[in-house]
Amino acid sequence: MYTFIVESDINNKKFEPELAKIENRLIELDIRGRWEKLTILKSLSETIKDAIQSKSETIVLVGTDKLINNAISTLAEFKTTIGIIPLGEQTFIAQSLGIPHGISACDTLSARITSSLDLGKVNNRYFLSALHVPDCRTLTLNCDNQFQVSTVTPSTIDISNFSEAGNPHDGKLEVIVRPQIEKSLFSFMKKPSYSKKSVFPFKKLTIRSGGDSLPIMADGETIIKTPATIEVVPKRVKIIVGKKRSFK
Amino acid sequence: MAIFKNDTQNSRQSETIIGSSVKVEGNFVGEGNVIIKGQLQGTLKTKNNVNIGPTAKVKANIEAQDIFLAGELHGNIKALGKLQIMSSAKIFGNFETQSLTVEAGASINGKCTMGSEALASEKIEKVK
């Protein structure tokens, strides 16, 4: 049985016509299940746990990256299959997984290509795609207790499972250190250069900042502050993916 | 020089890039290709290839399959396959390799052991 969980921001009049089309397309494809529409009073975590107790084998998240990031820590504790129907803005995770936006995602669900993916874990909280540390001045990264990386210039840090670099099947995450480009009068004329970026695959990473604690963000929201330990949890979740996914 | 493809392809294949804006210290043991454009201090061992760019400053012993060197290296090299030394390269250390190419202008300060002799001397050392 399927359970469809609709993000609270999607649960409004603007998306009603598209949600109705999606429901009709799913009936055409003979995909039936229970619909749960989140509100301020309805907890996502409890909704997922209720669905799993009701023996739901597939939980489909309907909404943006924010819903996926909020749901993944709870979903990682169970062996249920995860489906995604991207709706609204900021659906980069679904894009990387090869899932088309809106009604077309129903056909991806129907094709049911499943893939067991690695997850990242930061101080006991899971993430699927990527983390971001903005504006780091003095930062030390300890990779796998083997070597240390120090930033020489102000940089931004991205931890990626599959969004930009990496493969979510290789049992590793990637940390990407990108020096901040100095802004000048003519900088808008230049193409952004990433030739100075650094990439380190790792299984366990400790981030320490020299001065104040720095925010570690997922989907634009601060989820934790430095110091933090980030590690990979291999093949932790089973997700329905599309043919055009960014990894093999 | 086509030991490596472009940066995007490399990062998708889970490879390591030490850019010019970072400094790496410690013992790096990996399996993929490694591109060095910044500073490295310690040891580096990989089953694949190493590319040391012209801006790199390396103080490390390096062991890899093929090694392409265009920067400055203080340390010993062991290339199980090919070693290519470009005109901008400066080496202060000994190197072992199966196949060697050196461009005019390269600065080499060390002993070179090549081909079967390198493997033979290694075996003798192990017996000792």
Interface residues (C-beta under 8 A of the other chain):
Chain A: Q146 F147 Q148 V149 S150 T151 V152 T153 S155 E164 A165 G166 N167 D170 K172 E174 I176 V177 P179 Y194 S195 K196 K197 S198 V199 F200 P201 F247
Chain B: D7 N10 S11 R12 Q13 S14 E15 T16 I17 I18 G19 S20 S21 V22 K23 V24 E25 G26 N27 F28 V29 G30 G32 K37 G38 Q39 G42
